[in-house]
């Protein structure tokens, strides 16, 4: 229901988080179908743990599965530029909604493959020291169009936990936007726990857009519901 509500409200994209929630694959499939009915784009955050060493091939498999269910974008928390290079190979994977016939002859496959590549968005999530150290390299990787600087953990790395617009954070964000533009890419950044009400959220989003951030995450829908309910309760019965 919330996917449909967000789509009707004019939100461009929603993210379903499989990293730290109870979402399973059946639920993801239903969310993707709901998105198609309202024109909102589904981005799936598959599980990973970038704070450990090495590349987990299961993460690549999960990203491929999300795309095969019809997600137009996947976001993966990465620990290095090398992980990102491995993930970009999914743009050339042809498995998309394989319960449907997507082409009818071998001669039609090249056109289908080109459309699949053009319509697949791989979004590295940068929230570990390893990925942050290699941010410029990640932004320069061929096929990367958008990189998400996940504010919560990025602010912790910079020593200003959950201060989303601290000067240290803003300097990093400004530099990332500039580097992204030089490489034909863009930056995603999110608001979060420092936004006490909807007016402050809207103002923060506008500041980020004015800075050059292309995609602004609004935070969890559940947070917004909690904010609304607490506001009503406090202003009605105290």
PyMOL commands that set and color helices and strands:
alter all, ss='L'
color gray80, all
select helices_A, chain A and resi 2-8+25-38+57-68+81-92+106-118+129-133+135-139+151-157+167-182+198-211+221-234
alter helices_A, ss='H'
color red, helices_A
select strands_A, chain A and resi 13-17+41-45+73-78+121-126+146-149+186-190+215-217
alter strands_A, ss='S'
color yellow, strands_A
deselect
rebuild
show_as cartoon
